[in-house]
Amino acid sequence: MRKRVRASHKVVAALLTSALVLSACGDDEKEDGGSATTAGGGTQTTAGGGGDDPLAALYQECLDNGAKVNLIALPDEWANYKGILQAFRDKYPGVENPVADPDASSADEMEAVETLKGQDNMPDNVDVSPAIAQEMVDKGLFEPYVLTTDAEIPAGLKDADNNWTAAYYGIMAIATNTTIVPNAPKTFADLTKPEYEGLVALNGDPRESGAAFAAVMAASIANGGSADDIMPGIEFFAALKESGNLGATDVTKETVLSGETPIAIDWSYNIPGLRADLEAAGLTVEVNFPSDGIYGGFYGQGVVKDSPHQACSKLWMEHIFSDEGALGYLEGGAVPARIEAITAAGLVTDEMKVNLPPDELLGQVAFLTPAQIAAAKETLAESWGPMVADA
């Protein structure tokens, strides 16, 4: 449930040291399948490059060119990545999918792509917040790729030039260890009550963490702000810190279990794993979706340009957007991008949706545009330090 801690530069240094001089996947230019012209005039690849079964062809390309996809920042508890990773191994025998630095932030993922360029352990694929996805687009770090399921993915969940596509999304939730705090807060307004002094925590720093950014944006909406105005959210957390309710410790599974951060504001899809951990430890948990601040956010996945295992990276993309991948996210409490398609196909039961937020709340989700995200990040960069972090 973390995926937000700033990685130590020692991690990147260690990866650099361990990198092989020669790439195990050979000449990636030979891996590319079919191509299409992007809106920007470049080319984008499509699965396989022809044949009756493009995914079978792509799988063979992957086996022939390294049989490995370097992943990064995918914690087991995050949206059921433990299950999704295992399903990939089961579906495509012989293909490794190691995950470097599972608890890294989106910013760390981009840093690793840039720092490890040309190395055999350079990330082949990323899972990043919209703000970092746009930065990577601007820096030319993605290899555009059109999924075989592209037609079933809403426009708001993919880049116009197919640099990245979002496999899942969720909304903000408040998870409370009710063994420690019997009276769980249900809304952002509740978090200001004196009884929660020192008990409320964010999942990271909103200047770097997508989860914390979403919490501030949701708090803004709850306090008169909007997608174009994040300042009320910053002011909310400034007041929460001044009152003593906002604790100094960031959210981790361990701190929630120990009672250090018994009230955690996090993505809805991180809650099922946390609930299981708490209940396994003999503790109780209550989850509420604050109706006064509905904010939905996604994470975008994309093939990293010039990474060592291009075919395997594309195969990983196809997996997470397949029926199996979509159902895997659903099991973890995330809303898969292809939720309408798999529902229409009769693959989704009411029982499978038990971990999702209520439909009436999901129906209110409107994703921020890249321009809105950029403006909000600029305001955070200027104001979060003096008003909250360093206050």
C-alpha positions in Angstrom: 0.0 0.0 0.0 3.0 2.3 0.0 4.3 3.0 -3.5 5.3 6.5 -2.5 8.5 6.5 -0.5 11.4 8.4 -2.1 13.9 5.8 -3.1 17.4 6.1 -1.8 20.0 7.0 -4.5 21.8 3.9 -3.1 19.1 1.8 -4.7 19.7 3.2 -8.1 23.5 3.0 -7.6 23.2 -0.7 -6.6 21.1 -1.4 -9.8 23.8 0.4 -11.9 26.5 -1.6 -10.3 24.8 -4.9 -10.9 23.9 -4.1 -14.5 25.3 -6.4 -17.2 27.4 -4.8 -19.9 25.6 -6.6 -22.7 21.8 -6.6 -23.1 20.2 -10.1 -22.8 17.5 -9.3 -25.3 19.6 -8.6 -28.4 18.6 -6.1 -31.1 15.3 -4.7 -30.0 14.8 -3.1 -33.5 14.0 -6.6 -34.7 11.2 -7.0 -32.1 8.9 -4.3 -33.4 5.7 -5.6 -35.0 3.3 -3.6 -37.1 3.4 0.2 -37.0 1.0 3.1 -37.3 1.5 6.9 -37.5 0.9 8.8 -34.4 -0.7 12.3 -34.2 2.8 13.7 -33.7 4.1 12.1 -36.9 6.1 9.3 -35.3 5.4 5.6 -35.3 3.7 3.4 -32.7 3.9 -0.4 -32.6 1.0 -2.8 -32.4 0.9 -6.3 -31.0 2.9 -8.9 -32.8 3.1 -7.5 -36.3 0.7 -9.8 -38.1 -0.4 -13.4 -38.1 -3.5 -15.1 -36.9 -2.6 -14.8 -33.2 -0.6 -11.6 -32.6 -0.3 -12.3 -28.9 1.2 -15.7 -29.6 3.7 -14.1 -31.9 4.5 -11.4 -29.3 5.0 -14.1 -26.7 7.5 -15.9 -29.0 9.3 -12.6 -29.6 9.6 -12.2 -25.9 11.0 -15.7 -25.4 13.5 -15.1 -28.2 14.7 -11.7 -26.9 15.4 -12.1 -23.2 12.2 -13.7 -21.8 12.1 -11.1 -19.1 10.4 -7.8 -18.3 11.9 -5.4 -15.8 9.2 -3.9 -13.7 9.4 -1.4 -10.8 7.3 0.0 -8.0 4.6 -2.7 -7.9 3.9 -3.6 -4.2 2.1 -6.9 -3.6 -0.7 -5.2 -1.8 -1.2 -2.4 -4.4 -4.3 -3.2 -6.5 -3.6 -7.0 -6.1 -0.3 -6.8 -8.0 0.9 -10.0 -6.2 -1.9 -11.9 -8.0 -1.5 -10.1 -11.3 2.2 -10.8 -11.4 1.7 -14.5 -10.7 -1.1 -14.7 -13.3 1.4 -13.4 -15.9 4.0 -16.0 -14.9 1.3 -18.7 -15.2 0.0 -17.4 -18.5 3.4 -17.0 -20.1 5.8 -19.7 -18.8 9.4 -18.9 -19.0 9.1 -15.2 -18.8 10.5 -13.5 -15.7 8.9 -10.4 -14.3 11.1 -9.1 -11.4 10.0 -6.0 -9.6 12.7 -3.6 -8.5 12.2 -1.3 -5.5 8.5 -2.2 -4.9 7.8 0.8 -2.6 9.3 3.4 -4.9 7.3 6.5 -5.9 6.3 7.4 -9.4 9.0 10.0 -9.4 11.5 7.3 -8.5 10.3 5.2 -11.5 11.1 8.1 -13.9 14.5 8.6 -12.2 15.3 4.9 -12.6 14.4 5.1 -16.3 16.7 8.0 -16.9 19.6 6.8 -14.6 19.7 3.2 -15.9 19.4 4.0 -19.6 21.3 1.6 -21.6 21.7 -0.9 -18.8 20.2 -4.4 -18.9 18.2 -3.8 -15.7 16.7 -0.5 -16.9 12.9 -0.6 -16.3 11.0 -1.9 -19.3 7.6 -0.7 -18.1 6.3 1.7 -15.5 3.2 2.3 -13.5 3.1 6.0 -12.7 0.8 8.8 -11.7 -0.7 11.1 -14.4 1.7 13.9 -13.5 4.8 11.7 -13.9 3.3 10.1 -17.0 3.0 13.5 -18.6 6.6 14.4 -17.6 7.8 11.1 -19.2 5.8 12.0 -22.4 7.4 15.4 -22.5 10.9 13.9 -22.1 10.2 11.3 -24.8 10.7 8.3 -22.4 7.8 6.2 -23.8 7.6 3.9 -26.8 4.0 4.4 -28.1 2.1 1.2 -28.3 -1.5 0.4 -29.3 -3.1 -2.4 -27.3 -5.2 -5.1 -28.9 -7.9 -4.0 -26.4 -7.5 -0.3 -27.2 -11.0 0.2 -28.5 -12.5 -0.9 -25.1 -10.5 1.7 -23.1 -12.2 5.1 -22.4 -10.4 8.1 -23.9 -9.8 9.6 -20.5 -7.7 6.7 -19.5 -5.1 6.8 -22.3 -2.7 9.2 -23.9 -3.9 10.6 -27.3 -0.7 9.3 -28.9 -0.7 5.9 -27.1 2.4 6.7 -25.0 0.7 5.3 -21.9 -2.7 3.7 -21.0 -4.2 3.4 -17.6 -5.2 -0.1 -16.5 -7.1 0.9 -13.4 -8.4 3.7 -11.2 -9.9 4.3 -7.7 -11.1 7.0 -5.4 -9.9 8.2 -2.0 -10.8 6.2 1.1 -10.3 6.6 4.8 -9.2 3.3 6.5 -9.3 3.2 10.3 -7.8 0.7 12.7 -10.9 0.5 14.9 -9.1 -1.6 17.5 -7.2 1.7 18.2 -9.9 4.2 17.1 -13.4 2.8 17.7 -15.2 5.9 16.3 -14.0 5.9 12.7 -14.1 9.2 10.7 -16.4 9.1 7.6 -15.6 12.3 5.9 -12.9 14.9 5.5 -14.8 17.2 7.8 -14.7 14.4 10.5 -10.9 14.4 10.3 -10.8 17.8 12.0 -12.4 16.5 15.3 -10.2 16.8 18.4 -10.5 13.1 19.1 -8.2 12.3 16.2 -5.2 14.3 17.4 -2.0 12.8 16.0 -3.9 9.9 14.3 -4.3 11.0 10.7 -1.8 10.2 8.0 -1.2 10.6 4.3 0.3 8.0 2.0 3.4 10.1 1.3 4.3 13.6 0.2 1.8 15.1 -2.3 4.6 16.7 -4.2 5.9 13.2 -5.1 3.2 10.7 -4.3 0.1 10.2 -6.5 -1.9 8.9 -3.5 -1.1 11.9 -1.3 -1.7 14.3 -4.2 -5.2 12.7 -4.6 -5.9 13.2 -0.9 -5.1 16.9 -1.1 -7.2 17.3 -4.2 -10.1 15.4 -2.6 -9.8 17.6 0.5 -9.9 20.6 -1.8 -13.1 19.5 -3.4 -14.6 18.8 0.1 -13.7 22.4 1.1 -15.0 24.5 -1.8 -12.1 23.9 -4.2 -12.2 22.2 -7.6 -10.2 20.4 -10.3 -8.8 23.9 -11.1 -8.1 24.9 -7.5 -6.1 22.7 -5.1 -5.4 25.5 -2.6 -8.4 24.7 -0.2 -6.9 21.2 0.1 -3.5 22.6 1.1 -5.2 24.9 3.6 -7.2 21.9 5.0 -4.0 19.9 5.7 -2.2 23.0 7.0 -5.0 23.4 9.6 -5.0 19.7 10.3 -1.3 19.9 11.1 -1.7 23.0 13.2 -4.4 21.3 15.2 -2.1 18.3 15.8 -4.4 15.9 14.0 -2.0 15.3 11.1 0.6 12.9 12.3 4.3 13.1 11.2 4.6 9.4 10.2 3.6 8.4 6.7 1.3 5.4 6.0 2.7 1.9 5.7 1.1 -1.4 6.5 3.3 -1.7 9.5 2.4 1.7 11.0 -1.3 1.0 10.5 -0.9 -2.4 12.2 1.1 -0.9 15.1 -1.3 1.9 15.7 1.1 4.7 14.7 -1.1 5.7 11.8 -4.5 4.3 12.7 -6.4 6.6 10.3 -5.0 6.3 6.8 -6.1 8.4 3.7 -5.3 6.2 0.7 -6.6 4.8 -2.6 -9.6 2.6 -2.4 -7.7 -0.2 -4.1 -5.1 -0.4 -1.3 -7.8 -1.2 1.3 -8.6 -4.9 0.6 -4.9 -5.9 1.2 -4.8 -3.7 4.4 -8.0 -5.1 5.7 -6.7 -8.7 5.3 -3.5 -7.8 7.1 -5.3 -6.2 10.0 -7.8 -9.0 10.3 -5.0 -11.6 10.2 -3.4 -9.8 13.1 -6.7 -10.0 15.1 -7.5 -6.3 14.6 -10.6 -4.6 13.1 -10.9 -2.1 10.4 -13.6 0.3 9.1 -13.4 1.7 5.6 -15.3 4.8 4.5 -15.4 6.6 1.2 -15.7 10.3 2.0 -18.6 11.6 0.0 -17.7 15.2 0.6 -14.5 14.8 -1.5 -14.9 12.5 -4.4 -11.7 12.4 -6.5 -10.8 9.6 -8.8 -7.3 8.9 -10.1 -5.5 6.4 -12.2 -2.0 5.2 -12.8 -0.7 4.9 -16.3 1.4 2.1 -17.7 3.7 2.3 -20.7 6.5 0.7 -22.6 9.8 2.5 -21.8 11.6 3.7 -24.9 14.9 1.9 -25.7 14.5 -0.5 -22.8 16.2 -3.9 -23.1 13.1 -6.1 -23.4 10.6 -4.4 -25.7 8.6 -7.4 -26.7 8.2 -8.6 -23.1 7.2 -5.1 -22.0 4.4 -5.1 -24.6 3.4 -8.6 -23.6 3.1 -7.3 -20.0 0.9 -4.5 -21.2 -1.3 -6.9 -23.0 -1.6 -9.0 -19.9 -2.7 -6.3 -17.5 -5.3 -5.1 -20.0 -6.6 -8.6 -20.7 -9.6 -10.1 -19.1 -7.4 -11.9 -16.6 -5.6 -8.6 -15.7 -8.8 -6.7 -15.4 -10.3 -9.3 -13.1 -7.1 -9.2 -11.1 -7.4 -5.5 -10.5 -11.0 -6.0 -9.6 -10.1 -8.5 -7.0 -7.8 -5.9 -5.5 -10.5 -3.3 -5.2 -9.4 -1.3 -8.3 -11.7 -0.3 -11.1 -10.3 -1.8 -14.3 -10.2 0.4 -17.4 -12.1 -2.3 -19.3 -14.8 -2.6 -16.6 -17.7 -2.0 -19.1 -16.3 -4.6 -21.6 -15.8 -7.3 -19.0 -19.1 -6.6 -17.4 -20.9 -6.8 -20.8 -19.1 -10.1 -21.4 -20.7 -11.5 -18.2 -17.3 -11.9 -16.4 -18.2 -9.6 -13.4 -20.5 -10.7 -10.6 -21.8 -8.6 -7.7 -19.6 -10.7 -5.4 -16.5 -9.6 -7.4 -17.5 -6.0 -6.9 -17.6 -6.2 -3.1 -14.3 -4.3 -2.7 -15.3 -1.5 -5.0 -16.6 1.9 -3.8 -20.4 2.4 -4.3 -21.5 2.9 -7.8 -23.0 6.3 -7.0 -19.6 7.6 -5.9 -17.8 6.1 -8.8 -20.3 7.8 -11.1 -19.1 11.2 -9.9 -15.5 10.6 -10.9 -14.1 13.0 -13.5 -10.4 12.7 -14.2 -8.2 15.8 -14.2 -6.6 16.9 -17.5 -2.8 17.1 -17.9 -3.1 20.9 -17.7 -5.1 20.8 -14.4 -2.6 18.3 -13.0 0.3 20.5 -14.0 -1.3 23.6 -12.4 -2.0 21.7 -9.2 1.5 20.3 -9.0 2.9 23.8 -9.4 0.7 25.1 -6.5 1.8 22.2 -4.4 5.5 22.8 -5.1 5.1 26.5 -4.1 2.9 26.1 -1.0 3.1 22.6 0.5 6.5 23.2 2.1 5.9 26.5 3.8 2.2 25.8 4.7 2.4 22.1 5.7 5.6 20.2 5.5 7.9 22.8 7.0 5.4 24.7 9.1 
